[in-house]
Amino acid sequence: MLESVWDNAAQKQLGRLSRAETQPVQPFNELLSSERRSLLQDFWQPPDDVPRREFMFKSHAQLNDEAFLKLANDLKQNALVKHLIASHNSLSFSEFSKAGVMDLLKTNHEIGWLVFGHNEIRDEGALVLAEALRENRGAKHLVLSHNYIADDGLVALLDAILAHPVLESLFIAHNSLGSTALEHCKHFLESLPPDSSFKRLDLSGHSFSDYTLLTRLKDLCQRRGVRLIL
C-alpha cells in the first residue's frame, strides 16, 4: 500500500530513479497528514527535499530472508538510515530470519519507516515482527499491505503496538483479515493508553460485513483520535 506516493503511473515512477525530480513536491513528513487518497496508495520514493542518505531502498530487489539477514546486519549500527523500503520482494520473516529481524529492531532505534508491503510475510512473519517490535523504541510507521496476513498475525501486531512507545501507523491493507479482525481492532483501540502515539490504522482492501461493528469502530477511532482507513 504506500508504494506510489505520486499521482503518476508506475512507469514514470521507475523513471524517476534515474533522473532528478524538478517539479515541486510535498515534503515526505507531510505525506501521512494529507487527505489525498493518492498519497496512501503505494510508496515508491520520497520527494527530493529529503536527503537520500536517510533512505535504504530495497524495493523490487529480489530480497528473500537470507538476503535480509545480511541487510539487517549492515543496518544494525547505522544511525543514518531513517526509512527502510523493502517492498515487492519475497520476504517471509520465517524462523530462519527471526534472529536477524529481532537483532535489527532491538539494536537500531533510528529507523522510523518500515515498509514491507507486497511480500510474503503471512501470520508467521507477523508474529516475528510483533516479537521484534517489543524490543524496539524507534519505529513509527509499519507498512505490511499485501502480505497474506490473517487475524492471528493482526492480533500479535496489535498487542505489540500497545506496548510500543512511539509507533504511529499500521498499514495492513489488502491482506487476509477475517471475521474477527474488527473485534480485535476494537479491543486494541479500547486498550490504548491516553498518551498513546498511535493515530493511523489502514484496514482497506477487506470485505468486512459486520456494519454494526464497523460503525462502532469508526466512532471509537474518532473518540481516540485515530484515523481509520477503510
C-alpha positions as CSV (number, residue, x, y, z in Angstrom):
1,M,0.0,0.0,0.0
2,L,2.2,3.1,0.4
3,E,4.0,2.3,-2.8
4,S,3.1,5.1,-5.2
5,V,3.1,8.4,-3.4
6,W,2.6,10.4,-6.5
7,D,-0.3,10.6,-9.0
8,N,1.9,9.3,-11.9
9,A,1.9,5.9,-13.5
10,A,4.3,3.2,-12.3
11,Q,6.4,3.6,-15.3
12,K,7.0,7.2,-14.6
13,Q,7.9,6.3,-11.1
14,L,10.6,4.0,-12.2
15,G,12.0,6.7,-14.5
16,R,12.4,9.0,-11.6
17,L,15.0,6.6,-10.1
18,S,17.5,7.6,-12.8
19,R,16.9,11.4,-13.1
20,A,16.4,14.3,-10.7
21,E,12.9,15.4,-9.9
22,T,12.4,19.1,-11.0
23,Q,8.8,19.8,-10.1
24,P,7.7,21.0,-6.6
25,V,6.8,18.1,-4.3
26,Q,5.2,17.7,-1.0
27,P,7.6,17.2,1.9
28,F,7.8,13.5,2.9
29,N,7.0,14.1,6.5
30,E,3.7,15.7,5.5
31,L,2.5,12.8,3.3
32,L,0.6,11.0,6.0
33,S,-1.3,14.1,7.1
34,S,-2.6,14.7,3.6
35,E,-6.2,13.8,2.9
36,R,-5.4,12.9,-0.7
37,R,-6.1,9.3,-1.2
38,S,-3.4,9.0,-3.8
39,L,-0.8,9.6,-1.2
40,L,-1.9,6.5,0.6
41,Q,-1.6,4.1,-2.2
42,D,1.9,2.8,-2.9
43,F,5.1,4.3,-1.7
44,W,7.9,4.3,-4.2
45,Q,10.3,7.1,-3.4
46,P,10.5,10.3,-1.3
47,P,10.4,13.9,-2.5
48,D,13.8,15.4,-3.4
49,D,13.8,17.6,-0.3
50,V,14.5,14.6,1.9
51,P,18.2,13.5,2.0
52,R,18.7,10.3,0.1
53,R,21.2,9.1,2.7
54,E,18.2,8.7,5.1
55,F,16.6,6.0,2.9
56,M,17.6,2.4,2.3
57,F,15.8,1.4,-1.0
58,K,15.4,-2.3,-1.5
59,S,12.1,-2.4,-3.4
60,H,12.0,-4.9,-6.3
61,A,15.4,-6.2,-5.2
62,Q,14.6,-9.9,-5.1
63,L,15.2,-9.9,-1.4
64,N,14.5,-13.1,0.4
65,D,15.0,-14.0,4.1
66,E,18.6,-15.0,3.5
67,A,19.5,-11.7,1.9
68,F,17.6,-9.8,4.6
69,L,19.9,-11.3,7.2
70,K,22.9,-9.6,5.6
71,L,20.9,-6.3,5.2
72,A,19.9,-6.4,8.8
73,N,23.5,-6.9,9.9
74,D,24.6,-3.9,7.8
75,L,21.8,-1.7,9.3
76,K,22.2,-2.7,13.0
77,Q,24.7,0.1,13.8
78,N,23.6,2.5,11.0
79,A,22.3,5.7,12.6
80,L,21.9,7.5,9.2
81,V,19.1,5.4,7.7
82,K,15.6,6.6,8.9
83,H,13.5,4.7,6.3
84,L,13.8,1.1,5.2
85,I,11.9,0.5,2.0
86,A,11.8,-3.2,1.2
87,S,8.5,-3.7,-0.7
88,H,7.8,-6.0,-3.6
89,N,10.2,-8.8,-2.6
90,S,10.0,-12.3,-1.2
91,L,10.4,-11.6,2.5
92,S,8.6,-14.0,4.8
93,F,10.4,-13.4,8.1
94,S,10.4,-17.1,8.9
95,E,12.2,-18.8,11.8
96,F,15.3,-18.7,9.5
97,S,15.5,-14.9,9.6
98,K,13.9,-14.4,13.0
99,A,17.3,-13.7,14.8
100,G,18.2,-11.1,12.2
101,V,14.8,-9.3,12.5
102,M,15.0,-9.4,16.3
103,D,18.6,-8.2,16.4
104,L,17.9,-5.3,13.9
105,L,14.9,-3.9,15.7
106,K,16.4,-4.4,19.1
107,T,19.7,-2.6,18.2
108,N,18.6,0.1,15.6
109,H,16.2,2.6,17.0
110,E,16.8,5.2,14.3
111,I,14.6,3.7,11.5
112,G,11.2,5.2,11.7
113,W,9.6,3.8,8.5
114,L,9.5,0.0,8.0
115,V,7.9,-0.6,4.6
116,F,7.4,-4.3,3.9
117,G,4.4,-4.1,1.6
118,H,3.9,-6.7,-1.2
119,N,6.0,-9.5,0.4
120,E,5.0,-13.0,1.7
121,I,5.1,-12.3,5.4
122,R,1.8,-14.1,6.4
123,D,1.0,-14.8,10.1
124,E,4.3,-16.5,10.8
125,G,6.3,-13.4,9.8
126,A,3.8,-11.1,11.5
127,L,4.4,-13.0,14.8
128,V,8.2,-12.5,14.3
129,L,7.8,-8.8,13.6
130,A,5.5,-8.4,16.6
131,E,8.0,-10.0,18.9
132,A,10.8,-7.8,17.5
133,L,8.8,-4.7,17.9
134,R,8.6,-5.4,21.7
135,E,12.4,-4.8,21.7
136,N,12.2,-1.6,19.6
137,R,11.6,2.0,20.5
138,G,12.1,3.9,17.2
139,A,9.7,2.5,14.6
140,K,6.9,5.0,13.8
141,H,5.2,3.6,10.6
142,L,4.8,-0.1,9.8
143,V,3.6,-0.9,6.3
144,L,2.5,-4.5,5.8
145,S,0.0,-4.2,3.0
146,H,-0.4,-7.1,0.5
147,N,1.2,-9.8,2.7
148,Y,-1.5,-12.5,3.3
149,I,-1.6,-11.7,7.0
150,A,-4.7,-13.1,8.7
151,D,-6.3,-12.5,12.1
152,D,-3.7,-14.3,14.2
153,G,-1.0,-12.1,12.8
154,L,-3.0,-9.0,13.3
155,V,-3.6,-9.8,16.9
156,A,0.1,-10.2,17.6
157,L,0.9,-6.9,15.9
158,L,-1.8,-5.0,17.8
159,D,-0.6,-6.4,21.1
160,A,3.0,-5.4,20.3
161,I,1.9,-1.9,19.3
162,L,0.1,-1.4,22.6
163,A,3.4,-1.7,24.3
164,H,5.4,0.4,21.7
165,P,6.4,3.9,22.9
166,V,6.2,5.8,19.5
167,L,4.6,3.7,16.8
168,E,2.0,5.9,15.0
169,S,0.7,3.9,12.0
170,L,-0.1,0.3,11.0
171,F,-0.9,-0.2,7.3
172,I,-2.3,-3.7,6.9
173,A,-4.4,-3.2,3.8
174,H,-5.2,-5.9,1.3
175,N,-4.3,-8.9,3.5
176,S,-6.3,-11.9,4.6
177,L,-8.1,-10.5,7.6
178,G,-11.3,-12.4,8.5
179,S,-14.4,-12.1,10.5
180,T,-12.8,-11.5,13.9
181,A,-10.4,-8.7,12.8
182,L,-12.8,-5.8,13.6
183,E,-13.4,-7.1,17.1
184,H,-9.6,-7.4,17.7
185,C,-9.2,-3.8,16.4
186,K,-12.0,-2.6,18.7
187,H,-10.3,-4.2,21.7
188,F,-7.0,-2.7,20.7
189,L,-8.4,0.8,20.4
190,E,-10.2,0.4,23.8
191,S,-6.9,-0.6,25.3
192,L,-4.8,2.3,24.0
193,P,-3.4,4.4,26.9
194,P,-4.5,8.0,26.9
195,D,-1.0,9.2,25.9
196,S,-0.6,6.7,23.1
197,S,1.2,7.9,19.9
198,F,-0.8,5.6,17.7
199,K,-3.0,7.6,15.3
200,R,-3.5,5.7,12.0
201,L,-4.9,2.3,11.1
202,D,-5.3,1.2,7.5
203,L,-7.7,-1.8,7.0
204,S,-8.7,-1.1,3.4
205,G,-8.9,-3.8,0.8
206,H,-11.0,-6.2,3.0
207,S,-14.7,-7.1,2.7
208,F,-16.0,-6.6,6.2
209,S,-19.6,-7.5,6.5
210,D,-20.4,-6.6,10.1
211,Y,-21.6,-3.0,9.6
212,T,-22.7,-2.6,13.2
213,L,-19.2,-3.3,14.4
214,L,-17.7,-1.2,11.6
215,T,-19.8,1.8,12.8
216,R,-18.7,1.2,16.4
217,L,-15.0,1.0,15.3
218,K,-15.3,4.3,13.4
219,D,-16.9,6.0,16.4
220,L,-14.2,4.7,18.7
221,C,-11.4,5.8,16.3
222,Q,-12.9,9.3,16.2
223,R,-13.0,9.5,20.0
224,R,-9.5,8.2,20.3
225,G,-8.1,10.5,17.6
226,V,-7.1,7.6,15.3
227,R,-7.5,7.9,11.6
228,L,-9.2,4.8,10.3
229,I,-8.7,4.0,6.6
230,L,-11.2,1.5,5.1
